Amino acid sequence: MAAPRDPVADLRRIAFLLERAHESTYRVRAFRGAAAALRARGPDELAALVASGELRRLRGVGDVTARCVVESLAGEEPEYLRRLQAGESTVLADAAADLRAALRGDCHSHTDASDGGSPLAEMVETAGELGHDYLVITDHSPRLTVANGLSPERLRAQLRAIAELNESLVDTGFRVLTGIEVDILDDGALDQEPDLLAELDLVVASVHSTLRMPAAEMTERMLTAVANPHVDVLGHCTGRMVTGNRKRPESQFDADAVFAACAEHGVAVEINSRPERLDPPKRLLRRAVEAGCLFTIDTDAHAPGQLDWLDVGCSRAVECGVPTERVLNTWPVERLLARTR
């Protein structure tokens, strides 16, 4: 008989692959919830629960997840996991694979403190498993109420939680960096207290509202934000959505002027890897390269599995001639922080 597998690891891997494939949230939660419910239980206890029929009665464990546990304990790769892994066929071109290997972290991610689907610790654990050296936590700012944006008080509480988590990670070499995805207001101001922004390791500034603003006004709005000394990264600059129910066109602005300002002020242009964003479009990404901009390649992950979307951004970066040395998250963390601080 084959040795038992780790059921919790298999459940987490299934959730990860579902998230990476952008599957529905309820399906992901079924597997993450079951993994959380079983995490503290050893294999012998789980085997006893299976034998007694009590496993299915545990809160958070359903028929499908229970079947996965049974298969894992029998030493079999769960059928559900096999099906998902059989669908993995994407192979990065060599240059994009080299760029992906050079990335040391992710500068844009969300937790369940704002509109993400998983807690801080789960996001960090997955980032470490993916080989990252660091993860920047960039939950939303207060005005974005639809995304449960963090008030100054809630952001300060998150900073304390990150500091505590980093203490437990000292021996691993992994670091959680503090950050925010701060809204660029209509006048170009930033939606958070300046003193609090100054405390953060990295600030991503993004436009989330009034996306149809006239081009001249949008240009001025973005130029004002880029010139703010607290801003390190200009997030998903056109705001477009290219797939799903939320399709929307690009915001209109003078891209050459904005990218020139980014180059002047040392603000990186984000290459957003979310499949529904793919922002900036390739024609604008090439213009940002020509302007001499720095870049970050980010997932904008709202769930652990989405942290593995960096391949998408790397492929687009290579296609548009982005030099590896101009991608901030290929830099060692101390060099990155020396710049952003």
N, C-alpha and C positions, 0 to 999 in steps of 0.2 A: 504494500500500500504506500502511495506517495506521502511524503511529509506534508503536514498541513501548511497552507499558505497563511499570510497575515490578512484576515478579512477586512480589517479597518483600512489597511493600505490599499487593498483592491477597491473598496468603496470610494476612497478618496481619489484614486486614479480614474475611476469611472466618472466621478463628478468633474474632475479636471478636464477630461476629454470632452464631456458634454459642454462645459463652459467654453472651451477653446472652439468648439463647433458652433457656438452661439445658440445652443438649444434653449428651450423654454426654462424659465427660472424654477417653476414648480418641479420639473423633473430633476434638476440639479439639487434642489433642496431635499428631495427624497433621499438621495445618496449621502449628501453631507450631513443631514439630520441623523441618518442611521449610523454613520461613522462616529459622530459625536456621542450618540447613545451607547455605543459599544466600546469606546476608546479605553475606558478604565478597566475593562474586563479581559482577563487572560484567556488563552485558547481552551484551557480545561473548563473554565466556567462557561464559555460559549458553547462548547461541545455538550455540556450538561443541559444547557438551555435548549439546544436543538433536540437532544434525546427526550426531554420532558415535554416538548411542544410549547414551552414557555417563550421561546425566542420571538415568535410572531406577536406575542402579547405585550412586548416591551414598547413603551412610547417611542415613536420615531422609526420603528421598524415595520415595513410593509411586506407584502407577498414577494415582490421582485427583489427587494434588498435582502430579505431572509433567504431566498433561494441562492443569491450570490454568496452569502455567508456559509451556507451549507456546502456549496461547491468549493469555496476556499478551504474550509476545514478538512475537506476530503482530499486536498492537495491538487485540486483542479483549478485552472484558470477559469473564472466565471464566464459563462457563455456570453453574457451581456458585455463584458470587457473584451472578449475575443472579437465580437462583432465590431465594436468601436475601433479597436486597433487595426482591424482588417481594412478599415476605411482610410487609414493614414498612408497617403501615397505621395505627399508633396516632398520633393527633393529640391533644396536650394541650389541654384547655380553656384559654381565654385567661388566667385567673387563675393556674392551675397553671403555665402556660408562663412567666408573669412571675416566679413564685417560682423556677422552675428557672433562669431567666436570672440571678436574683439570687444564686444559690449560687456561692460562690467556691472551694469545696473539699469534700472528703469526710473525715469524722472517724473512719471505721471501715473498715479494709481489712487483708487478710492476704496474706502472701507465702509462698513455698515454704519459708521458715524454720520455719513451723509447718504449718498444714494447707491453705495456698493452693497453687495450681497453677503459679504463675509466679514468677520471681525479682524481687527488688526493682526492678531497672532497668526491667524490662518493665512492671511496674505503674505506675511513675512516668512512663515514656514515654507510656503510654496516657492517664494522667490529664492530662498536658499537651496531648495531642491533643484531648481533650474540652473544653479551654478552662479547666480548673481553674487556680487560682493556687497551690494546695498540695494535698498528700495526706498524711494522717496514717497512719502504719504502726502497726497495732495487733495484732501477732501475740499468740498465746495465752500464758498464764502456765504455770509448770512443772507444776502438779498435773494439768492437762488432758493427760495422756499420750497419749490417743487422738488428740489434735490436735497431737502433737509440740510441746507447750508449751515455751517458752524458759526455760532455767535462767538465773540471774543472769549467769553467764559468757557464755552465748550472746546474751543481750540486750545486754550491754555490747559484744560484737563487732558486733552489728547497729547499735548507736549509732555506732560508729566507721565502719562502712560508709556510713551515712547522712550523716555529716559529710563524708566523702570525696566522696560523690555530690553533695552540695550545693555543694561547691567547684567542681565541673564545671558546675553549673547557674547560677552567679552571673549570667552575661550574659543568661540567659533570663527572669529574674524569677520563675521557679518555685521553690518550696521544698518539701522533704520534711520533715515534722514527725515527731518521735519520739513514740511512744506505746505503749500496751499494751491488750489486752483482758484485764483481770485478773479471775480467778475470785473471786467472793464465796464464802468458805468457809461452812460450816454455822453458825458462830457470828458471821458478819458481818465477820470479819477478811478482809484482802486477801492473795492468794496471790503476794506478791513482797516483796522487801526494801524497807522504807520509804524508806531513803536513795536507792535506785535509782528508786523511783516519783517521788521529789521531783525527779529530774533530767529527767524526761520532759516534753515539751510538753503532752501531753494523756493522761488516763487514762480509759478506758471500763471500768466495773465491771459484770460480768454474772453471773447465776446460771446454772450449767451442770449442777449435780448436785443430788440430793435434791429434785427439782422437785415431788414430791408431799408435801412437808413440810406439817404442819398450818398453817392460815392464821395463827394467832397467832404461831407460831414463825417462819414465813416473813416476816411483817411485821417482827418484831424483827430478824431477820437483815438485811433490806433497810434498815431504819432505821439500823442500826449502820454499814452500808457507806456510806450516803448522808452520814452525819455525819462520815465520815473526810475530813480536809482534802485528801487526795491525789486524791479522786474528782472528776472533772469531768462525766462523762456516765453515766447509768444505762442500760445496754444492754438491748435486747429484753426488757422488764421482765416479761412473763408467761411467757416461754419456750415459747410455744405453737408448734406446727407444724400448718399447715392443709392441706398437700398432700403428696403423695408417700408413700413407704413408712414415713416416720418421724412420721406424724401423732401429735400428743399434745395434750391439753387444756391450758388455761391453769393456771399455778400460782395458788393461792389466797392472797390477802393483802388487807390493808386498803388499798385503792388511795388513798382520800382521805388517810389518814395518811402514806403514802409520798410522794404528790405534794406534800402540804403541807411535808414535810421537804425535798424537792427544791427547792421554792420558797424555803424558809428558808435553805438552805445554798448556793444558787446552782448546784445540780447540774442539768444539762440532761437532759430525758427524750428518749431516742433514738426517732425515728420510723424504724424499720428497714424498708428497702425490699425486702428479699429476698422473692420471691414466696411462698416456703413459710412465711415468718414473719408478715409484715404486722403487726408488733407495735409499739405496743400496739393492741388492737382499737379500733375507732372510738368505742365508748361510753366507754372509758377515756381515749382521747386527748382527747375533749371535756372530761372531768373534769380532766385535766391543764391544759388551757387555762384552765378556770374557776379552778383553784388558783393561777394566775399563774406557771406553770413556764416556764423557758426550754426550748429544744428544739435538737436537731441532726437533720438529715435525712441519713441515711447509707445506703450500699449494703451494708455488711458483705461487701464483695466478696472472693471467694476466687480470682478470675481477672480478667484485664484487661477482658474484655467485660462483666463484671458491674458495672464502674464506671459503666456507663450506665443503671443501674436507678434513678437518682435521680428519674426521672419518676414512678415508682410512689409514692414517698414524698411527692412534691410534690402529687400528686392527692389523696392521703389527707389531707394537711395542710390543703389548701384546703377540702375537704369538711367538716372538723371545726373550721374557723375559727381555725387557728393564725396569729397575726399574724407577718408577715414579719420585723419588727424583733426578734422574740423567737427567731428561728432563728440560732444562733451562727455557722453556716457561711455566712450572708449577710454577716457582718462582715469588714472587712479583716483580714488575718492578724495584724497587730500588735495590733489591738484584741482579737482572739480570744486571743492569747498573753498579753496583759496581764491578762485575766481568769483563764485557766487556770493561769497561773503564780503 
